[in-house]
Amino acid sequence: MQSFKQSKKLLYFSLKREKIKLLFWLTGCLSFVLIGIIAFVFIYDDPIDRQAMVGAMSNPAMEALFGKVIGIDNYTIGAMYSHTMTVMTLSLISISAILLVVRNTRLEEEEGMIEVFRALPTGKLAHTTSAMTLLAIYNIILAVLSTIILIAFGDNSMDVNGAVLTGVIYGLVGIFYGSVALLFSQLSSSSRNATMYSLLFLGLTYLMRIIGDTGIEWLSWMSPLGLLYRTKPFVTNDWMPVLLILIGTLLFISIAFVLQNYRDLGSGLLPSKAGSRSASKLLKTVPGLALNLLKTPLLIWTLSLIVLGVTYGSVMGDLETLIAGNEVIGKIIENNPDQNIVKQFIAIILGLLSIATVIPVVQILMKLYSEEKKGRSVYLLVGKHSRNYVLGVFVALSFLSSLLLQTAQVTTFA
């Protein structure tokens, strides 16, 4: 028990420091749930419209995006919500959990905070325990509030059992991918690598679900996202996948705690890639240094946005079937009666895809702030480079990245 000494005090410290960030993430995830259920209740209140959607959603492109259609014979609001919202919501919650765990474990170790904590009378595993407890509290609150929202705003097809199951899988997926991030935090030598490997694992499991739902079904069962999708809330309410994911979560957490005892503070169990003996000419410039710092997140965002563009572009052939006959969607979209409703809908989708590119653009400028906060940007300023020049380089890079990302996304969309 000495290894867990003072875990409670460290948890209070983490709660105080993380409360604003957690509140923003919690608000965002719950808003996603709330908007989804309200939209379905008001837009698809007619059973005829819902049954018409079944045929349109039963094609490989839509199954890749949302999963196989569930509740085909009786496509209720509850079945429709589980079908179209489950995978997206699980993915969003997983990202928030990965960032939370890496930030409170590997990143704090990089910044020297854990070394300070261990200089105090705290156990070796106390900080990690507090981080995982914080993750559990966040996801339990998310699960409970999601359940309440579904019960309060859903229709009579959304029973309490299905609402509770939905809340449970929302909370559990966050804890599962948080445990994955904890494991990669032990294996990786930096927070950047831990985040990258965790997100790649999430992307791989998402891809496995796509392949499984559109062909090789056993791959979808091997994916945590595909497995939790098969709980089918409001249709069959199958709790068995929850048990399997819970076992996997406990296994990952146990392995991560064991590995932490076998590594030195500040190091990872996987060997780090050896760097060059001397810096390249490009790296000696401010633009080259900025690109080197941002190449990994830019690459991940580029691939993610291209996949997003391809996914939405693949359903364009069935778009007219999806929105035809729905008077509510027609009223929302058709602002110009002289233009085709499908073209107006495509314009809206392109606008939403463009908004997604704002995230990496903001991330580029925030990188400059984080480098200054950590005291590393001062080395650029002690030489011949002015503050305005360094800022201008990052602003120019963010602008060019926005153009390139949107071009790549629109090209694949078309």
KOLVOLO-270383 format. One record per residue: residue number from 1; residue in three letters; x, y, z of N, C-alpha, C in turn. Coordinates in steps of 0.1 Angstrom, whole numbers. Example, Ala and Ser with C-alpha at 12.3 -4.5 7.8 and 13.67 -1.06 7.14 Angstrom:
2
seq/type/n_c1/n_c2/n_c3/ca_c1/ca_c2/ca_c3/c_c1/c_c2/c_c3
1/ALA/132/-57/78/123/-45/78/132/-33/78
2/SER/128/-22/71/137/-11/71/129/0/79
END
This chain:
414
seq/type/n_c1/n_c2/n_c3/ca_c1/ca_c2/ca_c3/c_c1/c_c2/c_c3
1/MET/8/-12/0/0/0/0/8/13/0
2/GLN/21/11/3/30/23/3/31/29/-11
3/SER/30/21/-21/31/26/-35/20/36/-38
4/PHE/8/35/-31/-3/43/-34/-5/55/-24
5/LYS/5/57/-15/4/67/-4/2/81/-10
6/GLN/-8/88/-4/-11/102/-8/-18/103/-21
7/SER/-24/92/-26/-31/93/-39/-43/102/-38
8/LYS/-50/103/-27/-61/111/-25/-58/126/-26
9/LYS/-47/130/-20/-43/144/-20/-39/148/-35
10/LEU/-32/139/-42/-28/142/-55/-41/143/-64
11/LEU/-51/135/-61/-63/136/-69/-70/149/-67
12/TYR/-70/154/-55/-76/168/-52/-68/178/-60
13/PHE/-55/177/-60/-47/186/-68/-50/186/-83
14/SER/-51/174/-88/-55/172/-102/-68/178/-105
15/LEU/-78/175/-97/-92/180/-99/-92/196/-99
16/LYS/-84/202/-90/-84/216/-90/-78/222/-102
17/ARG/-67/215/-107/-60/220/-119/-68/218/-132
18/GLU/-75/206/-133/-81/202/-145/-96/206/-146
19/LYS/-102/212/-136/-116/213/-136/-122/221/-148
20/ILE/-114/232/-152/-119/240/-164/-119/232/-177
21/LYS/-108/225/-179/-106/217/-191/-117/206/-192
22/LEU/-119/199/-180/-128/188/-179/-142/194/-181
23/LEU/-145/205/-176/-158/211/-178/-161/214/-193
24/PHE/-151/219/-200/-153/222/-214/-155/209/-222
25/TRP/-147/198/-219/-149/186/-226/-163/179/-223
26/LEU/-166/180/-210/-179/175/-206/-191/182/-213
27/THR/-190/195/-213/-200/203/-220/-201/199/-235
28/GLY/-190/198/-241/-189/194/-255/-195/181/-258
29/CYS/-191/171/-251/-197/157/-253/-212/156/-250
30/LEU/-216/163/-239/-230/162/-236/-239/170/-246
31/SER/-233/181/-251/-240/189/-261/-242/180/-274
32/PHE/-232/172/-277/-233/163/-289/-244/153/-287
33/VAL/-245/148/-275/-256/138/-272/-270/145/-272
34/LEU/-270/157/-266/-283/164/-265/-288/168/-279
35/ILE/-279/174/-287/-283/179/-300/-288/167/-309
36/GLY/-281/156/-307/-284/144/-315/-298/139/-312
37/ILE/-301/137/-300/-314/132/-296/-326/142/-299
38/ILE/-324/154/-297/-334/164/-300/-336/165/-315
39/ALA/-326/164/-323/-327/164/-338/-335/152/-343
40/PHE/-332/141/-338/-340/129/-342/-354/129/-338
41/VAL/-357/134/-326/-371/134/-321/-379/144/-330
42/PHE/-373/155/-334/-381/165/-341/-381/163/-356
43/ILE/-370/158/-361/-369/157/-376/-375/144/-381
44/TYR/-373/133/-373/-377/120/-378/-388/114/-369
45/ASP/-398/123/-366/-409/118/-358/-419/109/-365
46/ASP/-418/110/-379/-427/102/-387/-421/88/-390
47/PRO/-428/77/-386/-423/63/-388/-420/60/-403
48/ILE/-427/66/-412/-425/64/-426/-412/69/-431
49/ASP/-409/81/-426/-396/87/-429/-384/79/-423
50/ARG/-386/74/-412/-375/65/-406/-373/52/-414
51/GLN/-384/46/-417/-383/33/-425/-377/36/-439
52/ALA/-380/48/-444/-374/51/-457/-359/53/-456
53/MET/-354/57/-444/-340/59/-441/-333/45/-441
54/VAL/-340/35/-437/-333/22/-435/-327/17/-449
55/GLY/-334/18/-460/-329/14/-473/-317/23/-477
56/ALA/-318/36/-474/-307/45/-478/-294/42/-469
57/MET/-296/38/-457/-285/36/-448/-279/22/-449
58/SER/-286/13/-457/-281/-1/-458/-272/-2/-471
59/ASN/-261/5/-471/-251/4/-482/-237/5/-475
60/PRO/-227/0/-482/-213/0/-476/-208/13/-472
61/ALA/-211/24/-479/-206/37/-475/-212/42/-462
62/MET/-225/40/-460/-232/44/-448/-228/35/-436
63/GLU/-226/22/-439/-222/13/-429/-208/16/-424
64/ALA/-199/20/-433/-186/24/-429/-186/36/-420
65/LEU/-196/45/-422/-196/58/-415/-203/56/-401
66/PHE/-214/48/-401/-222/47/-389/-222/33/-383
67/GLY/-220/22/-391/-222/9/-386/-234/2/-393
68/LYS/-235/-11/-392/-246/-18/-398/-259/-13/-391
69/VAL/-270/-12/-400/-283/-7/-395/-288/-17/-385
70/ILE/-293/-12/-373/-299/-20/-363/-314/-17/-362
71/GLY/-322/-26/-358/-336/-24/-357/-343/-22/-370
72/ILE/-339/-29/-380/-344/-27/-394/-360/-29/-394
73/ASP/-365/-39/-388/-379/-41/-388/-388/-30/-381
74/ASN/-381/-24/-371/-388/-14/-364/-378/-3/-360
75/TYR/-376/6/-370/-365/16/-369/-371/28/-361
76/THR/-371/26/-348/-376/37/-339/-366/48/-337
77/ILE/-370/58/-330/-360/69/-327/-348/63/-319
78/GLY/-351/54/-310/-340/48/-302/-331/41/-310
79/ALA/-336/32/-320/-327/25/-329/-319/34/-338
80/MET/-326/44/-343/-319/54/-351/-308/61/-344
81/TYR/-311/65/-332/-300/72/-324/-288/63/-322
82/SER/-291/50/-317/-280/41/-315/-272/38/-328
83/HIS/-279/37/-339/-273/34/-352/-264/46/-356
84/THR/-268/58/-356/-261/69/-362/-252/77/-352
85/MET/-254/75/-340/-247/84/-330/-237/76/-322
86/THR/-238/63/-321/-230/55/-311/-215/56/-315
87/VAL/-211/53/-327/-197/53/-331/-191/67/-330
88/MET/-198/77/-335/-193/91/-334/-190/95/-320
89/THR/-200/93/-311/-199/97/-297/-188/89/-290
90/LEU/-187/76/-292/-176/68/-286/-163/74/-290
91/SER/-161/77/-303/-148/82/-308/-145/96/-301
92/LEU/-155/105/-300/-152/118/-294/-148/116/-279
93/ILE/-155/107/-272/-152/105/-258/-138/99/-256
94/SER/-134/90/-266/-121/83/-265/-110/93/-267
95/ILE/-112/103/-276/-101/113/-278/-99/121/-265
96/SER/-110/125/-259/-109/133/-247/-102/125/-236
97/ALA/-105/112/-235/-98/104/-224/-83/103/-227
98/ILE/-80/101/-240/-65/99/-243/-58/112/-239
99/LEU/-63/123/-243/-56/136/-240/-55/138/-225
100/LEU/-66/135/-218/-66/137/-203/-55/128/-196
101/VAL/-54/116/-200/-45/107/-193/-30/110/-197
102/VAL/-27/113/-209/-14/117/-213/-9/130/-207
103/ARG/-19/139/-206/-16/152/-200/-13/151/-185
104/ASN/-19/141/-178/-18/140/-164/-7/129/-160
105/THR/-1/123/-170/9/113/-166/22/116/-173
106/ARG/23/113/-186/36/115/-193/40/129/-195
107/LEU/31/138/-197/34/152/-199/39/158/-186
108/GLU/33/155/-175/37/160/-162/51/154/-158
109/GLU/54/142/-163/67/136/-160/77/143/-168
110/GLU/74/147/-181/83/155/-189/87/169/-183
111/GLU/76/175/-177/78/188/-171/84/188/-157
112/GLY/87/176/-152/94/175/-139/85/176/-127
113/MET/72/176/-129/62/177/-118/62/164/-110
114/ILE/63/153/-116/63/140/-109/75/139/-100
115/GLU/86/144/-105/99/143/-97/97/151/-84
116/VAL/90/163/-85/87/171/-73/78/163/-64
117/PHE/67/156/-69/58/149/-61/65/137/-54
118/ARG/74/131/-61/81/119/-55/91/124/-44
119/ALA/95/136/-45/104/141/-34/97/143/-21
120/LEU/83/143/-22/75/144/-10/71/129/-6
121/PRO/65/128/6/62/114/11/50/109/3
122/THR/52/105/-10/41/100/-18/46/86/-24
123/GLY/37/77/-27/40/64/-32/44/65/-47
124/LYS/51/55/-52/55/55/-66/44/55/-76
125/LEU/33/49/-72/21/48/-81/10/57/-77
126/ALA/13/66/-68/2/75/-63/-3/85/-74
127/HIS/7/90/-81/3/100/-92/-5/94/-103
128/THR/0/82/-107/-8/75/-118/-21/70/-113
129/THR/-22/66/-100/-35/63/-95/-45/74/-94
130/SER/-40/86/-91/-48/98/-90/-53/102/-104
131/ALA/-44/100/-114/-48/103/-128/-59/94/-133
132/MET/-58/81/-130/-68/72/-135/-81/73/-127
133/THR/-80/77/-114/-92/80/-107/-99/92/-112
134/LEU/-91/103/-116/-97/114/-122/-104/111/-135
135/LEU/-98/102/-143/-104/97/-156/-117/90/-153
136/ALA/-117/82/-142/-129/74/-139/-141/84/-134
137/ILE/-137/94/-126/-147/103/-121/-153/111/-133
138/TYR/-145/116/-142/-150/123/-154/-159/114/-162
139/ASN/-156/102/-165/-164/93/-173/-176/89/-166
140/ILE/-176/87/-153/-188/83/-146/-198/95/-146
141/ILE/-193/107/-144/-202/119/-145/-208/120/-159
142/LEU/-200/118/-170/-204/118/-183/-215/107/-186
143/ALA/-213/95/-181/-222/84/-182/-236/88/-176
144/VAL/-235/93/-164/-248/96/-156/-256/107/-163
145/LEU/-249/117/-167/-256/129/-173/-261/125/-187
146/SER/-254/117/-194/-258/112/-208/-271/104/-206
147/THR/-271/95/-196/-283/87/-193/-295/96/-190
148/ILE/-293/106/-182/-304/115/-178/-309/123/-190
149/ILE/-300/127/-199/-304/135/-211/-313/126/-220
150/LEU/-308/113/-222/-316/104/-231/-330/101/-225
151/ILE/-331/100/-212/-344/97/-206/-353/109/-207
152/ALA/-347/121/-205/-355/133/-204/-360/138/-218
153/PHE/-351/136/-228/-354/142/-241/-358/131/-252
154/GLY/-357/119/-248/-360/108/-258/-375/106/-258
155/ASP/-380/98/-268/-394/94/-269/-396/81/-262
156/ASN/-408/75/-264/-412/63/-256/-405/51/-261
157/SER/-398/52/-272/-390/40/-277/-376/39/-270
158/MET/-373/49/-262/-360/49/-255/-362/46/-241
159/ASP/-362/33/-237/-365/29/-224/-353/31/-215
160/VAL/-355/30/-202/-345/33/-192/-333/23/-193
161/ASN/-336/10/-196/-325/1/-197/-316/5/-209
162/GLY/-321/9/-220/-313/13/-231/-305/26/-228
163/ALA/-312/35/-221/-305/48/-217/-293/45/-208
164/VAL/-296/36/-198/-285/33/-189/-273/26/-196
165/LEU/-277/17/-205/-267/10/-213/-259/20/-221
166/THR/-265/29/-228/-258/39/-236/-249/47/-227
167/GLY/-254/52/-215/-245/59/-206/-233/51/-202
168/VAL/-235/38/-199/-224/29/-195/-214/28/-206
169/ILE/-218/26/-218/-208/24/-229/-200/37/-232
170/TYR/-207/48/-230/-200/61/-231/-190/63/-221
171/GLY/-193/60/-208/-183/61/-198/-172/51/-199
172/LEU/-176/38/-203/-166/27/-203/-156/29/-214
173/VAL/-160/34/-226/-151/36/-237/-140/46/-234
174/GLY/-144/57/-226/-134/66/-222/-123/60/-212
175/ILE/-128/52/-203/-119/45/-194/-110/35/-201
176/PHE/-116/28/-211/-108/19/-219/-96/26/-226
177/TYR/-100/36/-234/-89/42/-242/-80/51/-233
178/GLY/-85/55/-222/-76/61/-212/-66/51/-207
179/SER/-70/39/-205/-60/28/-201/-50/25/-212
180/VAL/-55/26/-224/-46/24/-235/-35/35/-235
181/ALA/-40/48/-233/-30/59/-233/-21/57/-221
182/LEU/-25/52/-210/-16/50/-198/-6/40/-202
183/LEU/-9/29/-209/0/19/-213/11/25/-223
184/PHE/6/33/-233/16/39/-242/24/50/-235
185/SER/19/55/-224/27/65/-216/39/58/-209
186/GLN/38/45/-206/49/38/-201/59/33/-212
187/LEU/54/30/-224/62/26/-234/70/37/-241
188/SER/63/49/-242/69/60/-250/78/68/-242
189/SER/87/75/-249/97/83/-242/93/98/-241
190/SER/81/101/-247/76/115/-247/61/115/-247
191/SER/55/126/-243/41/128/-243/36/128/-257
192/ARG/44/134/-266/39/135/-280/38/121/-286
193/ASN/48/112/-284/47/99/-289/36/91/-282
194/ALA/34/93/-269/23/86/-262/9/90/-268
195/THR/7/103/-271/-5/107/-277/-7/102/-291
196/MET/4/102/-299/4/98/-313/1/83/-313
197/TYR/7/75/-305/5/60/-305/-10/57/-301
198/SER/-14/64/-291/-28/62/-286/-38/66/-296
199/LEU/-36/77/-303/-46/81/-314/-45/71/-326
200/LEU/-33/67/-329/-32/57/-339/-39/44/-336
201/PHE/-38/40/-323/-45/28/-319/-60/30/-320
202/LEU/-65/42/-317/-79/45/-318/-83/45/-333
203/GLY/-74/51/-342/-77/51/-356/-77/36/-362
204/LEU/-68/28/-357/-67/14/-362/-80/7/-358
205/THR/-85/8/-345/-97/2/-341/-109/7/-349
206/TYR/-109/20/-352/-120/26/-360/-120/19/-374
207/LEU/-108/18/-380/-106/12/-393/-111/-3/-393
208/MET/-107/-10/-382/-111/-24/-381/-127/-25/-380
209/ARG/-133/-15/-373/-148/-16/-373/-153/-13/-387
210/ILE/-147/-4/-394/-152/-1/-408/-152/-14/-417
211/ILE/-140/-20/-416/-138/-32/-425/-147/-44/-420
212/GLY/-149/-45/-407/-158/-55/-401/-172/-53/-405
213/ASP/-177/-40/-404/-191/-37/-407/-194/-38/-422
214/THR/-184/-37/-430/-187/-37/-444/-182/-50/-451
215/GLY/-177/-60/-443/-173/-72/-449/-168/-83/-439
216/ILE/-156/-82/-434/-151/-92/-425/-155/-89/-411
217/GLU/-166/-96/-407/-173/-92/-395/-165/-94/-382
218/TRP/-156/-105/-382/-149/-108/-370/-139/-96/-366
219/LEU/-135/-88/-376/-126/-77/-373/-134/-66/-365
220/SER/-147/-65/-368/-155/-55/-360/-156/-60/-346
221/TRP/-157/-73/-344/-158/-78/-330/-144/-77/-322
222/MET/-133/-76/-330/-120/-74/-324/-118/-59/-320
223/SER/-126/-50/-326/-125/-36/-323/-133/-32/-311
224/PRO/-128/-25/-301/-136/-20/-290/-148/-12/-294
225/LEU/-146/-3/-305/-157/5/-310/-168/-4/-316
226/GLY/-163/-14/-324/-173/-23/-330/-180/-32/-320
227/LEU/-173/-35/-310/-178/-44/-299/-189/-36/-291
228/LEU/-186/-24/-287/-196/-16/-280/-208/-12/-288
229/TYR/-205/-11/-301/-217/-8/-310/-227/-19/-310
230/ARG/-222/-31/-308/-230/-43/-308/-238/-45/-295
231/THR/-237/-36/-286/-246/-36/-275/-260/-32/-279
232/LYS/-261/-25/-290/-274/-21/-296/-284/-16/-286
233/PRO/-281/-5/-279/-291/1/-270/-304/4/-277
234/PHE/-315/3/-269/-329/5/-274/-334/-5/-284
235/VAL/-325/-15/-287/-330/-25/-297/-329/-39/-290
236/THR/-316/-44/-287/-315/-57/-280/-309/-55/-266
237/ASN/-303/-44/-264/-297/-41/-250/-288/-52/-245
238/ASP/-278/-55/-253/-269/-66/-250/-258/-61/-241
239/TRP/-256/-66/-229/-246/-62/-220/-233/-70/-220
240/MET/-233/-81/-228/-221/-89/-229/-208/-81/-233
241/PRO/-209/-73/-244/-197/-65/-248/-192/-56/-237
242/VAL/-201/-51/-228/-196/-43/-217/-187/-50/-208
243/LEU/-190/-63/-205/-182/-71/-197/-169/-74/-203
244/LEU/-168/-76/-216/-156/-79/-223/-147/-67/-223
245/ILE/-152/-55/-226/-144/-43/-226/-139/-40/-212
246/LEU/-147/-42/-202/-143/-40/-188/-131/-49/-184
247/ILE/-132/-61/-189/-120/-71/-186/-108/-65/-193
248/GLY/-109/-61/-206/-98/-55/-213/-92/-43/-207
249/THR/-101/-34/-201/-97/-22/-194/-88/-25/-182
250/LEU/-93/-35/-174/-86/-39/-162/-72/-45/-166
251/LEU/-72/-52/-177/-59/-58/-181/-49/-48/-185
252/PHE/-54/-38/-193/-45/-27/-197/-39/-19/-186
253/ILE/-48/-16/-176/-44/-8/-164/-34/-16/-156
254/SER/-37/-29/-154/-27/-37/-146/-14/-38/-153
255/ILE/-13/-40/-166/0/-41/-173/7/-27/-172
256/ALA/0/-16/-174/6/-3/-173/12/-1/-159
257/PHE/5/-5/-148/10/-3/-135/23/-11/-133
258/VAL/23/-24/-138/34/-32/-136/46/-27/-144
259/LEU/44/-22/-156/55/-16/-164/61/-4/-158
260/GLN/52/4/-151/57/16/-145/68/13/-134
261/ASN/67/1/-128/77/-3/-118/90/-7/-124
262/TYR/90/-10/-137/102/-15/-144/109/-4/-152
263/ARG/105/8/-152/112/18/-160/116/30/-151
264/ASP/126/37/-156/132/48/-149/123/60/-151
265/LEU/123/69/-142/115/82/-143/121/90/-155
266/GLY/112/94/-164/116/102/-175/120/94/-188
267/SER/119/81/-187/123/73/-198/111/64/-202
268/GLY/112/58/-214/102/49/-219/107/35/-221
269/LEU/99/25/-221/104/11/-222/108/8/-237
270/LEU/102/15/-246/105/14/-260/117/22/-263
271/PRO/127/18/-271/139/26/-274/136/38/-282
272/SER/142/49/-279/140/61/-286/148/61/-299
273/LYS/142/68/-309/149/68/-322/161/78/-321
274/ALA/173/73/-325/185/81/-324/184/93/-334
275/GLY/188/104/-329/187/116/-337/200/118/-345
276/SER/200/128/-354/212/131/-362/223/137/-353
277/ARG/235/136/-358/246/142/-350/246/157/-351
278/SER/241/162/-363/241/176/-365/228/180/-371
279/ALA/223/192/-369/211/197/-374/212/200/-389
280/SER/201/198/-397/201/201/-411/201/217/-412
281/LYS/203/221/-424/203/236/-427/188/241/-425
282/LEU/179/233/-429/165/237/-427/161/238/-413
283/LEU/166/229/-404/162/229/-390/168/241/-383
284/LYS/179/247/-389/185/258/-382/178/271/-385
285/THR/167/270/-393/159/282/-396/146/281/-387
286/VAL/140/292/-385/127/293/-377/116/285/-384
287/PRO/114/287/-397/104/279/-404/107/264/-403
288/GLY/119/260/-405/123/246/-404/120/240/-390
289/LEU/124/248/-380/121/243/-366/107/242/-363
290/ALA/99/251/-368/84/251/-366/78/239/-373
291/LEU/82/236/-385/77/224/-392/81/211/-385
292/ASN/94/211/-380/98/199/-373/90/197/-360
293/LEU/86/207/-353/78/206/-341/64/201/-344
294/LEU/59/205/-356/45/203/-359/42/192/-369
295/LYS/53/186/-374/51/176/-385/42/164/-381
296/THR/43/159/-369/35/148/-364/20/151/-363
297/PRO/17/162/-356/2/165/-355/-3/169/-369
298/LEU/5/176/-377/0/180/-390/-3/167/-399
299/LEU/6/158/-398/4/145/-406/-8/138/-401
300/ILE/-10/137/-388/-22/130/-383/-35/137/-387
301/TRP/-35/150/-386/-47/158/-390/-49/157/-405
302/THR/-39/157/-413/-41/156/-427/-47/143/-431
303/LEU/-42/132/-425/-48/119/-428/-62/118/-423
304/SER/-65/123/-411/-78/122/-405/-88/130/-413
305/LEU/-84/142/-418/-94/150/-426/-96/144/-440
306/ILE/-85/138/-445/-87/131/-458/-97/119/-457
307/VAL/-95/112/-446/-105/101/-443/-119/106/-441
308/LEU/-120/117/-434/-133/123/-432/-139/128/-445
309/GLY/-131/134/-454/-136/138/-467/-140/126/-476
310/VAL/-132/115/-476/-136/104/-483/-149/97/-478
311/THR/-150/97/-465/-162/91/-459/-175/98/-463
312/TYR/-174/112/-462/-186/119/-466/-188/119/-481
313/GLY/-177/119/-488/-178/119/-503/-184/106/-508
314/SER/-182/95/-501/-187/82/-505/-202/81/-504
315/VAL/-209/90/-496/-223/89/-495/-231/98/-504
316/MET/-223/106/-512/-230/116/-520/-239/110/-531
317/GLY/-236/97/-535/-245/91/-545/-258/88/-539
318/ASP/-259/86/-526/-272/82/-520/-278/94/-513
319/LEU/-273/106/-515/-277/118/-508/-292/121/-511
320/GLU/-295/121/-523/-309/124/-527/-319/115/-520
321/THR/-316/102/-519/-325/93/-513/-326/96/-498
322/LEU/-315/100/-492/-315/103/-477/-323/115/-473
323/ILE/-324/125/-482/-331/137/-478/-344/139/-485
324/ALA/-346/131/-496/-359/132/-503/-371/129/-495
325/GLY/-381/137/-496/-393/134/-489/-394/139/-474
326/ASN/-382/143/-469/-383/148/-455/-385/163/-455
327/GLU/-397/167/-451/-401/181/-452/-393/190/-443
328/VAL/-389/184/-431/-382/192/-421/-368/196/-426
329/ILE/-361/186/-432/-348/188/-437/-349/198/-449
330/GLY/-359/196/-457/-361/205/-468/-363/219/-464
331/LYS/-370/222/-453/-372/235/-448/-359/241/-443
332/ILE/-351/232/-437/-338/237/-431/-328/241/-441
333/ILE/-327/233/-452/-317/234/-462/-321/244/-473
334/GLU/-333/242/-478/-337/249/-490/-340/264/-488
335/ASN/-330/272/-487/-331/286/-486/-333/293/-500
336/ASN/-328/287/-510/-329/292/-524/-337/282/-532
337/PRO/-349/284/-535/-357/275/-542/-353/272/-557
338/ASP/-344/281/-562/-339/280/-576/-327/270/-577
339/GLN/-322/266/-565/-311/257/-565/-315/243/-560
340/ASN/-308/233/-565/-311/219/-561/-308/217/-547
341/ILE/-317/210/-540/-315/208/-525/-303/200/-522
342/VAL/-299/191/-531/-287/183/-529/-275/192/-529
343/LYS/-274/201/-539/-263/210/-540/-262/219/-528
344/GLN/-273/223/-522/-273/231/-510/-268/223/-498
345/PHE/-272/211/-498/-268/202/-487/-253/200/-487
346/ILE/-247/198/-500/-233/196/-502/-225/208/-497
347/ALA/-231/220/-500/-224/232/-496/-223/233/-480
348/ILE/-234/228/-474/-234/228/-459/-223/219/-454
349/ILE/-222/207/-460/-212/197/-456/-198/202/-458
350/LEU/-196/209/-469/-183/214/-472/-179/225/-461
351/GLY/-189/233/-457/-187/243/-447/-183/237/-434
352/LEU/-190/226/-430/-187/219/-418/-173/213/-418
353/LEU/-169/207/-430/-156/201/-431/-145/212/-430
354/SER/-148/224/-435/-139/235/-435/-137/239/-420
355/ILE/-147/239/-412/-146/242/-398/-137/233/-391
356/ALA/-137/220/-395/-128/210/-389/-113/214/-390
357/THR/-110/221/-401/-96/224/-403/-91/235/-394
358/VAL/-101/242/-387/-97/253/-378/-89/247/-366
359/ILE/-92/235/-362/-85/229/-350/-70/228/-352
360/PRO/-65/222/-363/-50/221/-364/-44/235/-366
361/VAL/-52/244/-372/-46/258/-374/-44/265/-360
362/VAL/-54/263/-352/-53/269/-338/-42/262/-330
363/GLN/-41/249/-333/-30/241/-326/-16/246/-329
364/ILE/-14/250/-342/-1/256/-346/2/268/-338
365/LEU/-7/277/-336/-4/290/-328/-3/286/-313
366/MET/-10/277/-309/-9/273/-294/4/266/-292
367/LYS/10/260/-302/24/254/-300/34/265/-297
368/LEU/33/277/-304/42/288/-301/40/292/-286
369/TYR/28/293/-282/25/297/-268/31/287/-258
370/SER/30/274/-261/35/263/-252/50/264/-252
371/GLU/56/266/-263/71/267/-263/76/279/-255
372/GLU/69/290/-256/73/302/-248/71/299/-233
373/LYS/60/292/-230/57/289/-216/67/280/-210
374/LYS/73/271/-218/83/261/-213/97/267/-213
375/GLY/98/280/-218/111/287/-218/120/283/-230
376/ARG/115/276/-240/123/272/-251/124/282/-262
377/SER/113/290/-264/114/300/-275/124/311/-272
378/VAL/128/313/-260/138/323/-257/151/321/-265
379/TYR/154/308/-268/166/306/-276/166/311/-290
380/LEU/154/313/-295/152/319/-308/154/334/-308
381/LEU/150/340/-297/150/354/-295/163/360/-291
382/VAL/172/352/-285/185/357/-281/194/359/-293
383/GLY/191/354/-305/199/356/-317/194/368/-325
384/LYS/194/366/-338/190/377/-347/175/377/-350
385/HIS/167/368/-345/153/368/-348/145/376/-338
386/SER/136/384/-344/127/392/-335/115/385/-332
387/ARG/108/390/-322/95/384/-318/85/384/-329
388/ASN/84/395/-336/75/396/-348/78/386/-359
389/TYR/91/384/-361/94/374/-371/90/360/-367
390/VAL/93/356/-355/89/343/-350/74/341/-351
391/LEU/67/351/-346/52/351/-346/47/350/-361
392/GLY/53/358/-369/49/358/-384/51/344/-390
393/VAL/62/337/-387/64/324/-392/53/314/-388
394/PHE/49/314/-376/39/305/-371/25/309/-377
395/VAL/23/322/-378/10/326/-384/10/322/-399
396/ALA/21/324/-406/21/320/-420/20/305/-422
397/LEU/26/297/-413/25/283/-413/10/278/-411
398/SER/4/285/-401/-10/282/-399/-19/285/-411
399/PHE/-16/296/-417/-24/300/-429/-22/290/-441
400/LEU/-10/286/-443/-7/277/-454/-13/263/-451
401/SER/-12/259/-438/-17/246/-434/-32/246/-436
402/SER/-39/257/-433/-53/258/-435/-57/256/-450
403/LEU/-49/262/-459/-52/261/-473/-50/246/-478
404/LEU/-38/241/-474/-35/227/-478/-44/217/-473
405/LEU/-48/218/-460/-58/208/-454/-71/209/-461
406/GLN/-76/221/-463/-89/222/-470/-89/217/-484
407/THR/-77/220/-491/-76/215/-505/-76/200/-505
408/ALA/-68/194/-496/-68/179/-496/-81/173/-492
409/GLN/-88/179/-483/-101/174/-479/-112/175/-490
410/VAL/-112/187/-496/-122/189/-507/-119/180/-519
411/THR/-106/178/-522/-103/170/-533/-108/156/-531
412/THR/-105/150/-519/-110/137/-516/-125/136/-515
413/PHE/-131/147/-510/-146/147/-509/-152/146/-523
414/ALA/-146/153/-533/-152/154/-546/-150/140/-553
END
